[in-house]
Amino acid sequence: MSARERLISHLSRYRSIIPDFDSFIDYQFRPLNPTIRTNTLLLEPGELASMLSSRGMRLSAVPWHPWFFRVDDPGQVGNPGRTMEHLLGYYYVQELTSALPPMVLSPRPGDLVLDVAAAPGSKTTQMAQMMRNSGTIVANDVDYRRMGALRSNVDRLRITNVVMTRNDGRRIQSSVAFPRILLDAPCSSEGIARRSPEHVAKLTLTQIRGLSRLQISLIRRSIDLLAPGGLLVYSVCTFAPEEAELVVDHAISLGVEPEEVRLPLRSEPGIREWVDEKGRHYRFSPGVEMAVRIYPHLNDTGGMFIALLRKPEAR
Ligand SMILES: C[S@@+](CC[C@H](N)C(=O)[O-])C[C@H]1O[C@@H](n2cnc3c(N)ncnc32)[C@H](O)[C@@H]1O
């Protein structure tokens, strides 16, 4: 079987849940232009656009987020991750769907935020911008090597409200409870097939189930660390219900309340039922429908699943 056939064969497990499935498959083979986020701590989006346009880069604005541009043609510059402007921290290369979980969590200046799985820092640095470099983000990750990338991104963007910790997210200890937590969990990353088709083509059900168990442990600990009344955003860049609705369903069973996820682009609600390729039948509680599924063919992006959960106030 060719890599293309293996990718299609793997993704076919979602035929019954993804609308317009043929178009979904078609999009897996379309190149995804890079997108960049202006570092608004250092300059305005318009300034960045004229700087890069004068170097021959062709950009188009993203209608639903003023900080972002699509790189339609990098011109002579080549890789947008290797320019002087990038090195100076004027922008961050970030896929558009990756910008959505911070938008849903919506941290404000002065807030205290825990980012449980933060490296390499796309969302940490975006949240630091949203908080105008004030308040505190505890950016945690378990992987020391990936934390090097997180540190360098935080430094490059001249961010000063981030504290880095290295812990297994299942065992983070804290004497304070967090009013806002982002759990952008390790996942099977099916939503990045447009960039890494080989990775997705090789995925197995055993891997997906293993990740699901890890995600459930991570969300349990995140709920423990959440302040009463606090908000938790759970996101994974994948389509597998075992890593999406199943995890959120478990969180709901622990007492957190789902809230509606509102996004400025097309999405589908979380699903209530799923039968996997081995015939295992899953049924999820109605609250999972408040989460959203973002599919590549709906907005010409990657894929993502996002849920917003609130811990009830203490009685
Ligand atoms: C999807 S990536 C995070 C991407 C990051 N939020 C961003 O926007 O740049 C998942 C991360 O989870 C980390 N991870 C894996 N297992 C973990 C664990 N048990 N505790 C904390 N982090 C973990 C990985 O090292 C990886 O950096």
The ligand as a MOL file (V3000), in Angstrom:
LIG
                    3D

  0  0  0     0  0            999 V3000
M  V30 BEGIN CTAB
M  V30 COUNTS 27 29 0 0 0
M  V30 BEGIN ATOM
M  V30 1 C 0.3150 19.2430 21.3050 0
M  V30 2 S 1.8710 19.4380 22.0030 0 CHG=1
M  V30 3 C 1.7320 21.0110 22.7810 0
M  V30 4 C 1.8540 22.1700 21.8360 0
M  V30 5 C 1.8890 23.4920 22.5580 0
M  V30 6 N 0.7320 23.6660 23.4330 0
M  V30 7 C 1.9600 24.6480 21.5820 0
M  V30 8 O 0.9220 25.2630 21.2990 0
M  V30 9 O 3.0580 24.9540 21.1060 0 CHG=-1
M  V30 10 C 1.7900 18.3790 23.3850 0
M  V30 11 C 2.9060 18.5300 24.3830 0
M  V30 12 O 2.6260 17.6590 25.4650 0
M  V30 13 C 3.8560 17.3120 26.0640 0
M  V30 14 N 3.5880 16.1770 26.9460 0
M  V30 15 C 3.5080 14.8580 26.6420 0
M  V30 16 N 3.2310 14.1500 27.7480 0
M  V30 17 C 3.1190 15.0310 28.7730 0
M  V30 18 C 2.8730 14.9140 30.1570 0
M  V30 19 N 2.6490 13.7110 30.7290 0
M  V30 20 N 2.8650 16.0420 30.9050 0
M  V30 21 C 3.0890 17.2470 30.3600 0
M  V30 22 N 3.3370 17.4190 29.0440 0
M  V30 23 C 3.3560 16.3240 28.2660 0
M  V30 24 C 4.7450 17.0490 24.8730 0
M  V30 25 O 6.1040 17.1490 25.2460 0
M  V30 26 C 4.3040 18.1450 23.9070 0
M  V30 27 O 5.1590 19.2540 24.0120 0
M  V30 END ATOM
M  V30 BEGIN BOND
M  V30 1 1 1 2
M  V30 2 1 2 3
M  V30 3 1 2 10
M  V30 4 1 3 4
M  V30 5 1 4 5
M  V30 6 1 5 6
M  V30 7 1 5 7
M  V30 8 2 7 8
M  V30 9 1 7 9
M  V30 10 1 10 11
M  V30 11 1 11 12
M  V30 12 1 11 26
M  V30 13 1 12 13
M  V30 14 1 13 14
M  V30 15 1 13 24
M  V30 16 1 14 15
M  V30 17 1 14 23
M  V30 18 2 15 16
M  V30 19 1 16 17
M  V30 20 1 17 18
M  V30 21 2 17 23
M  V30 22 1 18 19
M  V30 23 2 18 20
M  V30 24 1 20 21
M  V30 25 2 21 22
M  V30 26 1 22 23
M  V30 27 1 24 25
M  V30 28 1 24 26
M  V30 29 1 26 27
M  V30 END BOND
M  V30 END CTAB
M  END
